[in-house]
């Protein structure tokens, strides 16, 4: 039975062209239809259905899409001067620039780079467009950040008339055509290996890790490839003489747990490519936040509060756009000597309103603004829930209800006339 080109009932589904989707032979080096060398082939291609989709250099890609003059230039998205690089495009990465690098170091490595301030509302909108396309293929989509998500396409062959690999290839082409950015795909038999696969050939990658090759594929890899192995764990493993996953595969579970506790059990299973976690459509972001790094350190409560209001509005816009609210307010500060302070406040009711976020975050700020000079301030909401539970009328404080109504009216005006159409007094004074 055939479901069209490369239908799920065909025997030739172990290889196809990623550009024109024509079936290919396992020994072909180029597509016989379009001559493209971008052939996807794997002995288990028709059997795998767990995928990880990762947008390529996402923030920079969106900026280049919106300004074609930047297409061949090195682009860095992040804070200027004392900030860090949020995203470096692939042109900039040739010069050794990477995410989380201090901007001054990035500009030394790549002095001709174009630095762009992040526009999180724009990126969130594009991220939602990508997720909507994914959910049109399967309800089993688990976002893990603004630009990446897991998918489970098990059982979708009859619906889409194609094996999951081909359905994903169609999705990649749709995203490039309709949204104007590129993505990389990892396809395997569990989440851990799908995530590993998506990083193998970026940008525009499509990599597959099958069951039969799992142990041999992982064996020569450094232990850092395992989810959860950061610098501290990597150092601990190195002290034990363990540098490759293959060395870990030879160890028994009891020994690893004795040395590393519950993490030892994780190491044992993941080193063997064993991951029993399922795709959770309710997964995804655990918080929504925004922060800014100052050009000069700030100690003034008034100035810090003005910055806090802008951030509160930014968090509120993202929460409203995502249909979410938060049960806890978070305040983040970084001192001039790079020490981070994080403070939390549980709310009586979940919120997505800038006025409420600012009110509680400012109370937290007042306790910290003791003359200390800060280089960074941030705020956010955590313990996310549906906006249906957010901001019920306050019978004890009618003024709060009126402020909420006013904020939503301002949102409507901004949506109609632009973000700068209406401003609050504290924003104008800043």
N, C-alpha and C positions, 0 to 999 in steps of 0.2 A: 504493500500500500504506500502511495506517495502523497506527501503533503505539499507538493510544489517543489521548487528548487531545493535540493538537499532536504527533502522531507524526512520525517522521522522514520519512515518505513524503508528508506533506501539503504543499500549496503555501502554506499560511498561516503558516509558521513564522518569518516575519520580524517578527512582533509578537504579544505576549501580555500578559496581566495578571499582575503579580508576586504579587498577593494570592490570586487564585482559579485562576490558570494557564489561564484561558479564552483562546482565540485572539482576536486583535483586528485591526482594520483599521489600516493605516499612517496614516490621517488621523484616527483616533479620539482623543478627548481623555480619555475615561473608558471604563472597562470596561462593556460592555453587559450583563454578567451581575451584577456586584456594585457597579457605579458607582465603583469605585476609580480614582483618577487615576494610580496607579502602573503605567503601561504601559511595557513594554520593547519598543522597536522599532528596527530597524536593517536596512538593505538587505542586509548580509552576515551577519545573525544566525545563519543556518543553516549558515554556512561556517566559523565560528571555533570553536576548541577548546582554546586555551591560556588558563588562568585563574590569577588570583592571588586568594586568599581572605585577608582581614585582619579579625581580630576588632576590634570597635569599643570603644575605651577599655577594653581587656581586663580589667586588674586591677580597675578601678573598677566595671566591669559585673558581675563576679563578686561583688564585695562588695555591690552593690545587689541582686543576685538573692538573696543570702543574708540580707539585712536590708531588707525592703521599706520600712521607715521612712526609709531613705536615698534613696528613688527620686527625689524632686524636690529633693534637697539637693546642693550642690556638694561633691564628694568628691575628696580627694587621697590617693593611695596613695604612701607614701614615708617617709623618715626624718624624725623630728621635729627641731625646732630647727635643727641644723646640717646636716641631710640635704638631699636633693634630691627633687623630684617624680618618681616613677617613672611614674605615670599620673594624668592629670587627666580627670575625667568631662566630658561636654559642657556641663553646667551651669557648671562651674568655668571652662571655656574661654571662655565668654562674657565673663568678667572679665579675660581676657588671660593666664590661667595656662596653661602648657604643660609638656610633659615636659622633664626635665633642668633645670628652673628651681630655683634654691635655695629651700628651703622658706620661709625667712623672707621672701623677696620674694613668693612665692606667697600667703602669708598677709596680706601688706600689700595685695596686689591683691584678695584675696578673704577678708576676715577671718572670715567666717561658715563657711568651709569645714570639713568634717569630715575630719580627718587619720587615716588608718588605716595601721598598720604592715604591710608586705607579708607575705603568707603564700604563699611560693613553692611549697610542696608542694601546696596547694590549687589554685593556678593551673596547675601542671604537670599535675595530674589532669584538670582541665577541658580543657587543651590537648590531652591525649591522647585525650579523648572526641571532640573535634572532628576530630582526625586520623583516628581510627578510622572515623568516618562518611565522611570523604573517601576513605579506602582501600577502603571498601565499594563505591565507585563506579568506582574505577580504581586499579591498582597504581602508576600513574605519579604519585606524590605526593612532592614535594620540600619538606620543612619548612625554613624559613630562620630561624625563631625560635619561641618558645613559642606565639605567637598568629598566625602567618601561614605560608602555604605556597603553592607552585605546584602546579597540576594540569594534566595533559594528558589530555583526554577524547577524543582522536582515535580513531575506530573504535568508540566505545561506543554509537552510535545504535541498532544492532540489539539490543544487550544490554538497554538501558534503555527502548527503545521511544520515544525522544525525542532531539531534537538536544541537544548539550552545554549550550546556554543554558538550556533547560528543566530538564535534569537538575540544573544548578546552582541554579536557582530553587527546585526541590523541596528540595535540600539546605539552603538558607537557611531555609526554613520548618521543616524538621526540627530544625535547630539551635536555632531560637527556641523551638520547642515542647518539645523533650526536654531541652535543656541550660539554656535560659533566658537566653541572651545573644544579641546581634545581631552580624552580620558584614557586611562589604562585599565585593563581587565586582568584579574587573576581568577583562574577556574581550577577547582580541585574537588576533593571529596569531604573537606571540612573547612571551618572558618580560618583556623591558623594557617593552613597551607594556601588557601585562597589569598589571604593577606600577603603572605610571603611572595606568592606568584605575581601579584600586581606590581611589585616593586622591581621585578627583574629586568624589564625592558623599557622603562619609561624614557621619553614620552611616547604616546600612541602604542603602548605595548599591549600584547594579548598573550599571556603565558599560561601554560597548563602543567600541573603536577598531578600525575596519576597515582593510583594506589600501589601498583607494582614497583614503581621507582622511588617511593617515599623514603625508605631507609637510605638507599644509596645516594639520593639527591641531598639529603640533610647531612650525611656523614662528614663531608669535608668542610661544611660551613662553620664559621666562627660561632661561639656560643651566644654572641650578641644577637643572632638572628631569631632567637627564641623570645616570644612575647614576654615582657616582664623582666628581662635581664638587662638592667641598666648598668651604669658604670660601677656602682658599689657591688652588685652581684657578680658582674664580670670580673672584678678584681678578686673577689672571694674565690671564684672558680679557678682563676689563674693561680692563686696561691695553692690550690689543691692539685695543680698540674693539669687542669682541664681547660683546653683552649678550643677544641672542636666539638661539634655535636656528636661525631662518631665516638669520641672518647666517652661521652656521657651515655651513649647507647649501650656500652659494655658494662655499665655499673648497675647494681641492683637497687631497687626502690628503697629498701630499708636503709641502705647506707646513705643515699642522697637525703632522705628524710632526717636521719640522725644528724647530718651535717648542716642541713638548711631548712629544717622544719617542714611546714606545709608547702613551701616553695619547692622543696625537694621532690615531692610527688608531682608537682606541675612540670618540673624539669624532666623527670623520668618519662612522663607520657608525651610531652611535646617533642622531646628529642626523638621519639619514635613516630612522630606525626600523628599521634592519637589525640583527638579533640572531640569530646562528646557534646559540646555546646551547640544548641540549635539557634536558628535565626529568630530573633525576638523583635517583631514589628513595633513593640512598645519601647524598644531601646532607643538609644540616641543621646542627645545632649542632656547632661545632668544639671546644667546651669546656663545662664545667659549673662554675659558680663561685658564691660568696656573699661578701658583704662587709657591713661595718657601720661607720657613722660615729659617733664618740663625742660625748657632750655636752660633755665636757672632754678636752683632749689627755692622752694617756697615754704615759709613758716606761717604766714598770715592766715587766720581762720577764714576771713572774708574772701580772700583770693582762692583758697582751697575750696570753699563752699561754691564759688562761682564755677569752678571747674567741675565740681561734683554735680551741679545741676545739669550741665551739658551732658555728662556721662549718664545721669539718671534718665534724661530724655532719650538718649541713644538706646539704653537697655530697654526702656519702655516700648520704643518703636519696634525693636526686634521681637519682643515678647508678643506684642499685638499682631505682628505679621505672621508669627508662628502659631498663634492661637493658644499661647501658653501663659501661665502665671507662676509666681514663685511663693513658697511658704516661708522663705528665709532671706533676709537682706544680708549681703556681704560687703564689707569695706576692706579694701586693700591699700596699703601705704608702703612705700619704700623710702627709707631714710637716705640722707646724703652719703652715708657709708655703706649703702647697699643692703641694709638689713630690712627684711620684709615683715610687716605687721598685717595680720589678717584678723578681722573681727566679724562676728556674726550676730544677728538678731532675729529670733523667731517671731513671726507675725501672728496676730490674732486671727487674720483671714488672709488667704493668698491674694497677691496683687500683681497687676501688670501696669499700674499707673505711675507715671513719672513723679507725681506729687507725693505719693506714698513712699516710693523708693527713696526719694530725696529726703523726706522727713526723717525716716529711720536711719538712713546712712549718715545724715548730718549729726544726729544724736551720737552715733558712734564716733564720728569725726571730732566732735567737741571734746571727747575724753582723751583724744590723742594729740590735739593741737595745743601743746604745752610749751611752744617755742622751738620744738624740734623742726629742723629743716627737712623737707621731703623733696625727692626727685621724681616721684611717681604717685599717682592716686588712681584708684579704680573702684568700681562698684558693680554689683550684680545681684541676681536673684538665683537661688538654688532650691532644691526639692520641688522641681517643676511639676505642675499639674495642668489640667484643662482649664481654659479661661472661663468655662461655665461656672467654676467655683469662685471666680475672682470678684473681689470688691463688691460685696453685697451692700445695700443701703445701710447706713449707720444711723440707727434711731437715736443714739445718744449724742451724736454730733452731726446735726443737719448741715452744718457748714462743710463738712467733709464730703457729704453727698453732693452738694452744689459744686464743689471743686472738681469732683469726678465728672459730673455732667459737663462742666465747662471744658475740661480737658478733652473729653470725647468730641465735643463740638469743635474744638480747635483742630483735632485730628481730621475731622471731616473737611474742614476748610483747607487744611494743608494738602489733603489728598486731591482736592479739586483744583487748588490754585498753586500748589508747590510748597515745599518744606519751609521756605522763608516767609510765607504769607502771613503767619501769625506768630508773635513772640511774646513771652512773658516778661514782666518788668525786670526780674532779676537777670534775665538773659541780655536785655538791652543795656542794663547798667554795667554788665561785664565787658 
